Amino acid sequence: MKLKVLISNAIFCFLIYQCSDDTNVRKPIKIDKEKLKKQFEYANQRLVQKEIDEMDYFEKTHQMNFKKTNFGVRYFITDSIKGQPMIKDGDEVSMHYTVSLLSGEVCYTDENKLKTFIVGSEHIESGIHKIMPYLHYGDKAYILIPSALAHGLLGDFSKIPPQSPILYKVEIQKK
């Protein structure tokens, strides 16, 4: 047993010695930071454009005239109740919802239990917070949210894949 340990230690020391030879040392690679930055910017622009194209295609194939916001979220109101106030930051909103991928695959639903949250301050996709001031209490709407305002580069690690825009179908309750 002692002989095996001694031989193992000798082999380990030999390997360490061989790996420390200066002929195997790599020289540092010089990175052009400006070029690398431009490559990342270009890749990001392509990803954003891909999502815009996917959302445009969804809108066209479903013949829905979504209104576009300057921050990328789109909405299409299917039903509205006259006389209901607009939603504001800080308001408590209750709604039924279904979250789907643009392919139509349903990811999450409220299972007939109202989702209640405070606009601008609770854990829900930031795209939902941003779009609420465009809607009224009592509205039924479809909301297209780009991944940057939904689940981002990594998805939700469950049902929503990385870099996926999502579709919310919402029924906001009357105030």
C-alpha positions in Angstrom: 0.0 0.0 0.0 2.8 2.4 0.9 4.5 1.6 -2.3 1.4 2.5 -4.3 1.1 5.8 -2.5 4.8 6.5 -3.1 4.6 5.7 -6.8 1.4 7.8 -7.1 3.1 10.8 -5.5 6.2 10.4 -7.7 4.0 10.3 -10.8 2.1 13.4 -9.6 5.4 15.3 -8.9 6.7 14.3 -12.3 3.6 15.6 -14.1 3.7 18.9 -12.1 7.3 19.3 -13.1 6.6 18.6 -16.8 3.7 21.0 -16.9 5.8 23.8 -15.4 8.3 23.8 -18.3 8.6 27.3 -19.8 8.3 26.0 -23.3 4.6 25.2 -22.7 3.7 28.7 -21.4 1.4 30.6 -23.7 1.8 34.2 -24.4 -1.1 36.5 -23.6 -3.4 37.3 -26.5 -3.8 40.9 -27.2 -7.5 41.9 -27.5 -8.7 44.9 -29.4 -11.3 46.0 -27.0 -12.9 48.4 -29.4 -13.2 45.7 -32.1 -14.7 43.3 -29.5 -17.2 45.9 -28.3 -18.3 46.5 -31.9 -18.7 42.8 -32.4 -21.0 42.5 -29.3 -23.0 45.5 -30.4 -23.5 44.0 -33.8 -24.6 40.7 -32.4 -27.0 42.4 -30.0 -28.5 44.4 -32.9 -29.0 41.2 -34.8 -30.8 39.6 -31.9 -33.0 42.6 -31.4 -33.9 42.7 -35.1 -34.6 38.9 -35.0 -37.2 39.5 -32.2 -38.7 42.5 -34.0 -39.1 40.3 -37.1 -40.7 37.5 -35.1 -43.2 40.0 -33.6 -43.9 41.5 -37.0 -44.6 38.1 -38.4 -46.9 37.2 -35.5 -48.8 40.4 -36.0 -49.1 39.9 -39.7 -50.1 36.2 -39.6 -52.7 36.8 -36.8 -54.0 39.9 -38.6 -53.9 42.0 -35.4 -53.0 45.6 -35.6 -50.8 46.0 -32.5 -49.9 49.5 -31.3 -46.2 49.9 -30.8 -44.5 51.7 -28.0 -41.2 53.4 -28.0 -39.8 50.8 -25.6 -40.6 47.8 -27.7 -43.8 46.4 -26.1 -46.8 46.1 -28.4 -50.5 45.9 -27.4 -53.8 45.1 -29.1 -57.0 45.9 -27.2 -59.8 43.5 -28.0 -62.4 44.9 -25.7 -62.7 48.0 -23.6 -65.3 49.2 -21.1 -66.2 52.9 -21.5 -65.8 55.1 -18.5 -63.1 53.0 -16.8 -60.0 55.0 -15.7 -56.5 54.5 -17.1 -54.0 52.5 -15.0 -51.2 54.5 -13.4 -48.0 53.6 -11.6 -48.7 52.6 -8.0 -52.2 51.3 -8.9 -53.2 47.9 -7.7 -54.2 45.8 -10.8 -56.0 42.5 -10.8 -56.1 40.5 -14.0 -56.6 37.1 -15.6 -53.7 36.2 -17.9 -52.2 33.6 -20.2 -48.5 33.7 -21.2 -47.6 32.0 -24.5 -44.7 31.8 -26.8 -45.2 33.3 -30.3 -45.5 29.7 -31.5 -48.8 29.4 -29.6 -47.4 27.2 -26.9 -49.0 28.1 -23.5 -46.4 28.6 -20.8 -48.4 29.9 -17.8 -51.9 30.8 -16.9 -53.6 32.2 -13.8 -55.7 29.0 -13.5 -58.8 31.1 -12.9 -57.2 32.9 -10.0 -56.7 36.6 -10.3 -53.1 37.9 -10.4 -52.9 41.1 -8.4 -49.9 43.3 -8.4 -48.8 47.0 -7.8 -47.8 48.6 -11.1 -44.2 49.6 -11.0 -43.2 47.8 -7.8 -43.8 44.1 -7.8 -42.1 41.1 -9.3 -43.6 40.7 -12.7 -42.1 41.1 -16.2 -41.0 44.7 -16.6 -42.8 44.8 -19.9 -46.1 44.4 -18.1 -45.3 47.3 -15.7 -44.4 49.5 -18.7 -47.5 48.8 -20.7 -50.1 49.2 -17.9 -50.3 53.0 -18.2 -51.4 52.5 -21.8 -54.4 50.4 -20.7 -57.7 51.0 -18.8 -59.3 49.0 -16.1 -61.7 46.5 -17.7 -59.5 46.2 -20.9 -59.0 42.8 -22.6 -55.8 42.9 -24.6 -52.9 41.0 -26.1 -49.4 42.2 -25.2 -46.3 41.3 -27.1 -43.2 41.7 -24.9 -39.6 41.4 -26.3 -37.3 39.2 -24.3 -35.3 42.1 -22.9 -38.5 43.2 -21.0 -39.6 39.6 -20.3 -37.2 36.8 -19.3 -34.1 38.1 -21.1 -31.1 36.2 -22.5 -31.6 33.1 -20.3 -35.4 32.6 -20.3 -37.0 31.5 -17.1 -35.2 28.1 -16.9 -38.5 26.3 -17.1 -41.0 27.0 -19.9 -39.7 30.1 -21.6 -36.6 29.6 -23.7 -33.7 32.1 -23.9 -34.2 35.2 -26.0 -37.9 34.6 -26.5 -40.5 37.3 -26.9 -43.7 36.4 -25.1 -47.4 37.0 -25.6 -49.7 38.0 -22.7 -53.4 37.7 -23.1 -54.9 39.7 -20.3 -58.3 40.6 -18.9 -57.9 43.5 -16.5 -60.6 43.7 -13.9 -62.8 46.8 -13.5 -61.8 49.2 -10.7 
